[in-house]
């Protein structure tokens, strides 16, 4: 895989390498001159030659001239690109070069030609490399675009260029050069003619200028990320992970954690398994309304033991706007929208002395979690029982007795973290994180929730492992998300402030493959949720990526309930990518592999993968020194419930 770097950092140079293969001149090792006697102001290649000379990319010959009209051979260009992009010689030169009948390992430029061949930049013609043959203009179009991973580019305007004389294998790339403005030879590109050193310098200079421009505006189309996604591999990972439930603190979670870490290690990542305590509870709960007991209430995990009798107050879904007049009362809450922990905290802050929460679906009452420090008895009841209480409260005051007895049992859950750091010489000092959660609900296979997100984390880790970066990337899967974001909260709480200060974005993927999720919303229901309902860096990049990969724009909305929450809480731009509303088998034993859509997996992996790569790719500057594409892509807020 090509290790591409800014060509201003080239270790080799156009003129020095080309001249090394020349019989006429030898290169000059001195500093680049301010001018060449054969390059005049007003010459068509003056700007490119002088700009690259100033950067040390090109130099003149021993006689002081540049030789801008000298043609370049195929072997010379191979050597240029080999050195420019720091390619490595394949271990078995003869094996790689066996595709050619005119090059073997004894050739003077064997390693360079083998390097560009293995990288996919050159492939020869009719079984030959033709090392001494002049490279043509159409061939240059292909090799420089392949080298820069711009062999595909979505342009708002297709430039009209005559392609009749361009070979079919190069037509698309010549068209891209025209769309990018790298060539203005629209009526006659002279595809079959050799290219001069001056013209080659101009093309490189213009291409790098365009990459700068597009990268800074986050418009660069990352075909490399898109084309390398293997959705079948993602599907296979989901199949393995969903074979057994992965409830936090069980052998099923350990099995998943070991598998995920092993996959990261195969890719060469530095890995860490981060253990943290979780707590199960043996508990009994009683809820009594007057003289009537509600059937089989379920105590929240972590609920405080205690018995309290107080007036009952209905507060809807317990958003801050809904919670009022609960001091000294038991809060009756409807499940949905916010996490259990958030709901409990909102009423606790207002002085509630107990929590009774009823379901928002017909799937019983086995739910609920409080965190350490939320010292309040809390219990769950069914949807039917809760609605009856709401109706009673509409007509009269209701007194309730809540009695919870709890025994605390400590267990261990885990986060899996894989880190990839850039070359220290290129490191921006910033950090991007990409995550999913590997735990499932008790008894649930969790194919979509959230083996699907984990599969995308693993797939993007595989692709990024072979991609150039200048920013640290951490891929992670969290445990105990289903218990109230326990794993991600533990991870963020464990970070020193210096690490938090380096973090510029967190991308969270949760339930990204549900065949039946999304109803009739555009793009299969894909939406980007932020905690505060405001756009941020992650949604801006996501929308820009959608504009290039989909035919319809996706919205952003407001929702917590997933592992982007703790990152947002410490000031890191974060968003959740999910198909919403969720499918009917959400949190059910029927959340199985047969209900996974490969198309949706591909969709989200493309969007998140290319969005995050805009930050970490070497062509884009550190975010502190750059403006993100605010307003570049128009995307709208949508108030869409997730369930």
C-alpha positions in Angstrom: 0.0 0.0 0.0 1.3 3.4 -0.9 2.6 5.4 2.0 1.7 8.8 0.6 3.1 12.0 1.9 2.9 15.7 1.0 5.2 16.1 -2.0 6.8 19.1 -0.3 8.4 16.4 2.0 9.8 14.4 -0.9 13.1 12.7 -0.2 13.8 12.4 -3.9 13.4 15.1 -6.6 12.1 15.2 -10.1 15.2 16.6 -11.8 17.8 14.8 -9.7 16.3 11.3 -10.4 15.5 12.0 -14.0 19.0 13.3 -14.6 20.5 10.3 -12.9 19.2 8.2 -15.7 20.3 10.6 -18.4 23.3 10.2 -20.6 23.6 14.0 -21.1 23.6 15.7 -17.7 24.2 14.9 -14.1 22.2 16.6 -11.3 23.5 19.4 -9.2 23.5 18.8 -5.4 23.6 22.5 -4.6 20.6 24.5 -3.3 17.9 25.3 -5.9 18.7 28.5 -7.8 16.4 31.5 -8.0 16.2 31.1 -11.8 17.3 29.0 -14.7 18.6 30.4 -18.0 16.1 28.3 -20.0 13.1 29.0 -17.8 11.7 32.5 -18.4 8.9 34.5 -16.7 5.9 33.9 -18.9 6.8 30.4 -19.9 3.9 28.0 -19.4 5.7 25.9 -16.8 7.5 28.7 -15.1 5.3 28.8 -12.0 5.3 25.1 -11.4 9.1 24.7 -12.0 10.0 27.6 -9.7 7.6 26.7 -7.0 8.9 23.2 -6.8 12.5 24.3 -7.1 11.9 26.6 -4.1 10.5 23.7 -2.1 13.5 21.5 -3.1 11.4 19.2 -5.1 13.1 19.8 -8.5 16.6 21.0 -9.4 18.5 21.9 -12.5 21.4 20.2 -14.3 25.1 20.6 -13.9 25.1 23.2 -16.6 22.6 25.3 -14.7 19.7 24.7 -17.0 16.5 23.0 -16.1 15.7 21.3 -19.4 12.0 21.9 -19.2 11.4 20.5 -22.6 13.3 17.2 -22.1 11.0 14.2 -22.1 10.8 11.8 -19.1 11.0 8.0 -19.5 8.8 5.5 -17.7 11.7 4.3 -15.5 12.6 7.9 -14.5 9.0 8.5 -13.3 9.0 5.2 -11.5 12.1 6.2 -9.5 10.6 9.7 -8.8 7.4 8.2 -7.4 9.2 5.5 -5.5 11.3 8.0 -3.6 8.6 10.7 -3.4 6.2 8.5 -1.6 8.7 6.5 0.5 7.8 3.2 -1.0 9.6 0.1 0.1 11.2 -2.5 -2.1 9.2 -5.8 -2.1 11.0 -8.6 -0.4 10.9 -10.8 -3.5 11.8 -8.6 -6.4 11.7 -11.4 -8.9 8.2 -12.4 -7.9 6.8 -8.9 -8.3 8.8 -8.2 -11.5 7.7 -11.6 -13.1 4.8 -9.7 -14.7 7.3 -8.0 -17.0 9.5 -9.7 -19.7 12.0 -6.8 -19.9 12.8 -6.2 -16.2 14.3 -8.5 -13.6 16.0 -8.0 -10.2 19.3 -7.2 -11.9 17.9 -4.0 -13.5 19.4 -0.8 -12.1 16.0 0.4 -11.0 14.6 -3.0 -10.1 13.5 -2.1 -6.6 11.9 1.2 -7.6 10.0 -0.4 -10.5 8.9 -3.3 -8.3 7.8 -0.8 -5.6 5.5 1.2 -7.8 4.2 -2.0 -9.4 3.3 -3.5 -6.0 1.7 -0.2 -5.0 -0.6 -0.4 -8.1 0.8 2.8 -9.7 2.4 1.1 -12.7 1.4 -2.1 -14.4 3.1 -2.1 -17.7 1.8 -2.9 -21.2 1.4 -6.3 -22.9 3.7 -8.0 -20.4 6.5 -5.3 -20.6 7.4 -2.3 -18.5 9.3 -0.5 -21.3 11.7 1.3 -19.0 13.4 3.5 -21.6 10.2 4.4 -23.3 9.0 8.0 -22.9 5.9 8.1 -20.7 2.9 9.6 -22.4 0.6 12.3 -21.1 -2.3 9.9 -20.6 -0.1 7.5 -18.7 1.0 10.4 -16.4 -2.6 11.2 -15.7 -3.1 7.7 -14.4 0.1 7.4 -12.3 -0.2 10.7 -10.5 -3.9 10.2 -9.7 -3.3 6.6 -8.5 -0.4 7.8 -6.4 -2.6 10.4 -4.7 -5.6 8.2 -4.3 -7.7 10.5 -6.6 -8.5 7.9 -9.2 -12.1 8.7 -8.4 -13.4 12.3 -7.9 -17.0 13.6 -7.7 -17.1 17.0 -9.4 -20.0 19.4 -9.3 -19.2 20.2 -13.0 -18.0 17.8 -15.7 -15.5 19.7 -17.9 -16.0 19.1 -21.6 -12.7 17.6 -22.9 -12.0 15.7 -26.1 -11.3 12.1 -25.2 -11.5 10.3 -28.6 -7.7 9.9 -28.8 -7.4 8.8 -25.2 -7.0 5.0 -24.5 -10.0 3.6 -22.7 -7.8 2.6 -19.7 -6.9 6.3 -19.1 -10.1 8.2 -20.2 -11.6 8.4 -16.7 -8.4 9.8 -15.2 -7.8 12.3 -17.9 -11.4 13.5 -17.3 -10.6 13.8 -13.6 -7.5 16.0 -14.4 -9.8 18.2 -16.5 -12.4 18.4 -13.7 -9.7 19.3 -11.2 -8.3 22.0 -13.5 -4.9 20.2 -13.7 -5.0 20.4 -17.5 -6.6 23.0 -19.8 -5.9 21.0 -23.0 -9.6 20.4 -23.5 -9.7 20.3 -27.4 -6.6 18.2 -27.8 -5.0 16.6 -24.7 -2.3 15.1 -26.9 -2.8 11.9 -25.0 -0.2 9.7 -26.9 2.6 12.3 -26.9 5.5 12.2 -24.4 5.5 14.6 -21.5 8.3 17.0 -20.7 10.0 17.6 -17.4 8.4 21.1 -17.3 4.9 19.8 -18.0 5.4 17.0 -15.4 6.4 19.6 -12.9 3.4 21.7 -13.7 1.0 18.8 -13.3 2.5 17.8 -9.9 2.4 21.4 -8.7 -1.2 21.9 -9.8 -2.3 18.6 -8.3 -0.8 19.3 -5.0 -2.4 22.8 -5.0 -5.7 21.2 -5.7 -5.3 18.6 -3.0 -4.5 21.4 -0.5 -7.6 23.3 -1.6 -9.9 20.3 -1.4 -8.5 19.0 1.8 -8.7 22.2 3.6 -12.4 22.5 2.7 -13.0 18.8 3.5 -14.2 18.2 0.0 -11.5 15.6 -0.9 -13.2 12.4 -2.0 -11.5 9.5 -0.2 -11.9 6.8 -2.7 -9.3 4.8 -0.9 -11.4 4.4 2.2 -14.6 3.7 0.3 -13.2 1.2 -2.2 -11.4 -0.9 0.5 -14.4 -1.6 2.7 -15.2 -5.3 2.8 -18.8 -5.6 3.9 -18.6 -9.4 3.8 -15.9 -9.3 6.4 -18.1 -7.0 8.5 -21.0 -9.4 8.2 -18.8 -12.3 9.2 -17.7 -10.4 12.4 -21.3 -9.8 13.3 -22.1 -13.5 12.8 -19.3 -14.5 15.2 -20.1 -11.9 17.8 -23.9 -12.7 17.8 -23.5 -16.4 18.2 -23.9 -16.0 22.0 -25.2 -13.1 24.1 -22.6 -10.7 25.3 -24.2 -9.3 28.5 -21.7 -7.3 30.5 -19.8 -9.2 33.2 -20.4 -12.6 31.6 -18.3 -15.2 29.7 -20.1 -14.0 26.6 -18.6 -10.6 26.9 -15.1 -12.0 27.6 -15.4 -14.1 24.4 -16.2 -11.0 22.4 -13.4 -8.9 24.1 -10.8 -11.5 23.3 -11.9 -11.8 19.7 -11.9 -8.0 19.2 -8.5 -7.5 20.7 -7.1 -10.4 18.6 -8.4 -8.7 15.4 -6.8 -5.4 16.4 -3.5 -7.2 17.1 -3.5 -8.9 13.7 -3.5 -5.4 12.2 -0.5 -4.3 14.2 -2.3 -2.0 16.7 -1.2 -1.3 20.2 -4.0 -2.7 22.2 -5.3 -2.4 25.8 -8.1 -4.3 27.5 -9.3 -1.9 30.2 -11.2 -3.7 33.1 -13.7 -1.8 35.2 -16.1 -2.8 38.0 -19.9 -3.3 37.4 -22.4 -4.4 39.9 -25.3 -6.9 39.8 -27.9 -6.8 42.4 -30.1 -9.4 44.1 -33.1 -7.3 44.9 -36.7 -7.3 45.7 -39.1 -4.5 45.0 -42.6 -3.7 46.0 -44.8 -1.0 44.7 -48.1 -0.3 46.5 -50.7 2.2 45.5 -53.1 2.6 48.3 -54.0 -1.0 49.3 -53.1 -2.4 45.9 -49.7 -3.9 45.1 -48.5 -3.7 41.5 -47.5 -7.1 40.2 -43.8 -8.1 40.1 -42.0 -4.7 39.9 -38.3 -4.9 39.0 -35.7 -3.1 41.0 -33.2 -1.1 39.0 -29.6 -2.4 38.9 -27.8 -0.4 41.6 -30.9 0.9 43.3 -30.6 2.1 46.8 -32.3 -0.1 49.4 -35.1 1.7 51.2 -38.7 2.1 51.8 -40.5 5.3 51.2 -44.2 6.4 51.1 -44.9 9.7 49.3 -47.2 11.4 46.8 -46.7 10.2 43.2 -45.9 12.7 40.6 -45.9 12.0 36.8 -43.0 13.8 35.0 -43.2 12.3 31.5 -39.9 11.1 30.2 -38.1 13.2 32.9 -36.4 15.7 30.6 -35.2 18.8 32.5 -38.2 20.8 31.1 -40.7 18.2 32.3 -39.4 17.7 35.8 -41.1 20.0 38.3 -42.6 19.9 41.8 -41.1 16.5 42.7 -39.5 17.5 46.0 -40.4 14.9 48.6 -42.3 12.9 46.0 -41.9 9.6 44.1 -41.4 10.4 40.4 -43.4 8.4 37.9 -41.4 8.3 34.7 -42.0 7.0 31.2 -39.1 5.1 29.6 -37.5 6.5 26.4 -35.3 9.3 24.8 -32.9 9.7 27.8 -30.8 7.2 29.5 -32.0 5.7 32.8 -29.1 7.4 34.6 -30.1 10.8 33.1 -33.8 10.4 34.1 -32.9 9.4 37.6 -30.5 12.3 38.0 -33.0 14.9 36.7 -35.6 14.0 39.3 -33.0 13.4 42.0 -31.7 17.0 41.4 -35.2 18.3 42.1 -35.6 16.5 45.4 -37.5 13.3 44.4 -37.3 10.5 47.0 -38.1 7.5 44.8 -38.4 6.5 41.1 -41.0 4.3 39.5 -40.5 4.0 35.7 -42.9 2.3 33.3 -42.0 0.8 29.9 -42.7 2.4 26.6 -43.3 -0.9 24.9 -45.0 -4.2 25.7 -41.8 -6.1 26.6 -42.2 -6.4 30.4 -40.3 -4.5 33.1 -36.8 -6.0 33.1 -34.9 -2.8 32.7 -33.3 0.1 34.6 -29.9 1.2 35.9 -28.6 3.8 38.4 -25.0 4.8 38.8 -23.0 5.1 42.0 -24.0 8.1 44.0 -27.6 8.1 42.9 -28.9 7.1 46.3 -32.5 6.6 45.6 -34.8 3.6 45.5 -35.9 2.9 41.9 -38.1 0.2 40.3 -39.5 -0.6 36.9 -43.1 -1.6 36.0 -44.9 -2.6 32.9 -46.3 -0.2 30.3 -49.9 -1.2 31.2 -49.4 -0.6 34.9 -47.7 2.8 34.3 -50.5 4.0 32.0 -53.1 3.1 34.6 -51.2 5.2 37.1 -51.0 8.2 34.7 -54.8 7.9 34.2 -55.3 7.9 38.0 -53.2 11.0 38.5 -55.2 12.8 35.8 -58.2 12.6 38.1 -56.8 12.5 41.7 -53.8 12.6 43.9 -52.1 9.2 44.4 -49.9 8.1 47.3 -47.4 5.3 46.6 -45.1 3.1 48.7 -41.9 2.0 47.1 -39.9 -0.7 49.0 -36.5 -1.9 47.5 -34.1 -4.4 49.2 -30.8 -4.8 47.3 -27.7 -6.9 47.7 -24.7 -5.6 45.7 -22.5 -8.1 43.7 -19.3 -6.9 42.0 -18.4 -8.1 38.5 -15.9 -7.0 35.8 -16.6 -5.6 32.4 -14.1 -4.4 29.8 -13.3 -1.8 27.2 -11.0 -2.7 24.2 -8.8 0.1 22.9 -6.5 0.0 19.8 -4.2 2.9 19.1 -2.4 3.9 15.9 0.1 6.8 16.1 1.6 8.7 13.2 5.2 9.4 12.3 6.5 11.8 15.0 7.7 14.1 12.3 4.2 14.5 11.0 2.2 14.3 14.2 -0.3 17.1 14.7 -0.6 16.2 18.4 -4.3 15.7 18.0 -6.5 12.6 18.6 -9.6 11.1 16.9 -11.7 8.3 18.4 -14.0 5.9 16.7 -16.2 3.6 18.8 -19.0 1.1 19.2 -20.2 -1.1 22.1 -19.6 -4.8 22.3 -22.1 -5.7 25.1 -25.6 -6.9 24.5 -28.7 -7.0 26.6 -29.2 -10.1 28.7 -30.2 -13.1 26.5 -29.9 -11.0 23.3 -27.7 -12.0 20.4 -27.2 -8.2 19.7 -26.5 -8.6 16.0 -27.5 -5.0 15.3 -27.2 -3.7 18.8 -24.2 -3.4 18.6 -22.2 -6.1 16.9 -22.9 -4.0 13.7 -21.1 -1.0 15.2 -18.2 -3.2 16.3 -17.9 -4.7 12.8 -17.5 -1.2 11.4 -14.9 -0.3 14.0 -12.9 -3.4 13.1 -13.2 -2.8 9.4 -12.1 0.8 9.5 -9.2 -0.2 11.8 -8.2 -2.6 9.0 -8.3 0.1 6.3 -6.6 2.8 8.4 -3.8 0.4 9.3 -2.5 0.8 5.7 -3.3 4.5 5.3 -1.0 7.5 5.9 -2.0 9.6 8.9 -0.7 12.6 10.8 -3.1 12.3 13.7 -3.4 9.6 16.3 -6.5 7.4 15.9 -8.0 5.2 18.6 -10.5 2.5 17.7 -12.5 1.3 20.7 -15.3 -0.9 21.8 -17.0 -0.3 25.1 -18.5 -2.7 27.6 -21.6 -2.1 29.7 -23.3 0.4 27.4 -26.6 -1.3 28.1 -26.1 -0.7 31.8 -26.1 3.1 31.3 -22.9 3.9 29.4 -20.7 2.6 32.2 -17.7 1.5 30.0 -17.4 4.7 28.0 -17.9 6.8 31.1 -15.2 4.9 32.9 -12.9 5.4 29.9 -13.4 9.1 29.7 -13.1 9.5 33.4 -9.8 7.7 33.3 -8.2 10.1 30.8 -5.9 12.8 32.0 -6.9 16.3 31.0 -3.9 16.4 28.6 -5.5 13.6 26.6 -8.9 15.2 26.6 -7.4 18.4 25.3 -5.9 16.5 22.4 -9.2 14.9 21.3 -10.9 16.7 18.4 -13.7 14.3 17.5 -15.5 11.1 18.6 -17.5 9.1 16.1 -19.9 6.6 17.6 -21.7 3.8 15.6 -24.6 2.0 17.3 -27.1 -0.2 15.5 -26.0 0.6 11.9 -27.1 -2.5 10.1 -30.8 -3.0 11.0 -32.7 -4.2 7.9 -36.0 -3.0 9.3 -34.9 0.1 11.1 -35.5 3.7 9.8 -39.1 3.3 8.6 -39.6 5.3 5.3 -37.0 8.0 6.1 -34.4 8.9 3.5 -31.1 6.9 3.4 -32.7 4.0 5.3 -33.3 6.3 8.3 -29.6 7.2 9.0 -29.3 10.2 11.3 -26.6 11.9 13.3 -27.6 12.5 16.9 -25.7 15.0 19.1 -26.3 15.4 22.8 -27.3 19.1 22.6 -29.0 19.0 19.2 -26.4 21.3 17.7 -24.2 20.8 14.7 -20.5 20.1 15.4 -17.3 19.0 13.6 -18.5 15.4 13.5 -21.8 16.1 11.9 -20.3 18.7 9.5 -17.8 16.1 8.3 -20.6 13.4 8.2 -22.8 15.6 6.0 -19.9 16.5 3.7 -19.2 12.8 3.2 -22.9 12.0 2.7 -23.0 14.7 -0.1 -20.3 12.6 -1.9 -21.5 9.1 -1.2 -25.4 9.2 -1.2 -28.0 10.7 -3.4 -29.9 12.3 -0.5 -28.8 14.2 2.6 -29.3 12.9 6.1 -30.3 15.1 9.1 -29.0 15.6 12.5 -31.0 15.3 15.7 -30.8 15.3 19.5 -30.3 12.1 21.5 -28.1 10.7 24.2 -28.5 7.0 25.2 -25.2 5.9 23.6 -21.5 6.2 24.2 -21.0 9.6 22.5 -22.5 11.1 25.7 -19.4 11.0 28.0 -17.2 12.5 25.2 -19.6 15.4 24.7 -19.7 15.9 28.5 -16.0 16.8 28.5 -16.2 19.1 25.5 -15.3 16.8 22.7 -17.3 17.1 19.4 -19.2 13.9 19.2 -22.1 12.3 17.3 -24.0 9.0 17.1 -24.6 7.4 13.7 -27.7 5.2 13.8 -30.7 4.2 11.7 -33.8 5.6 13.4 -36.4 4.7 14.5 -35.0 1.3 15.6 -36.4 -2.0 14.4 -39.1 -4.0 16.2 -36.6 -6.5 17.5 -34.6 -3.9 19.4 -33.3 -5.5 22.7 -35.0 -8.8 21.8 -33.8 -12.4 21.3 -34.7 -11.9 17.7 -32.0 -9.3 17.1 -30.2 -11.9 14.9 -27.8 -11.9 11.9 -30.5 -12.7 9.4 -31.9 -9.2 9.9 -28.7 -7.4 9.1 -28.5 -5.3 5.9 -25.1 -5.3 4.2 -26.1 -2.2 2.3 -26.6 -0.3 5.5 -23.3 -1.5 7.0 -21.5 -0.3 3.8 -23.3 3.0 4.0 -22.3 3.9 7.5 -18.7 2.5 7.2 -18.2 4.7 4.1 -19.5 7.8 5.8 -17.8 7.5 9.1 -14.6 6.1 7.5 -14.2 9.0 5.1 -15.3 11.6 7.6 -12.8 10.7 10.2 -10.1 10.3 7.6 -10.5 14.0 6.6 -9.0 14.9 10.0 -6.2 12.3 10.2 -4.9 12.4 6.6 -1.6 14.2 6.1 -3.0 16.5 3.5 -5.3 18.3 6.0 -3.9 20.6 8.6 -4.3 20.3 12.4 -7.9 21.5 13.2 -6.8 24.2 15.5 -5.2 25.9 12.5 -8.0 25.4 10.0 -11.7 26.2 9.6 -14.0 23.2 9.3 -16.5 23.4 6.4 -19.1 25.4 8.3 -22.1 25.8 6.1 -20.4 24.1 3.2 -23.1 21.4 3.1 -26.7 22.2 3.9 -28.2 19.6 6.3 -31.2 20.1 8.6 -32.2 19.3 12.2 -35.0 16.7 12.6 -36.8 15.9 15.8 -37.0 12.2 15.3 -37.6 9.8 18.1 -35.4 6.7 18.1 -38.0 4.3 19.5 
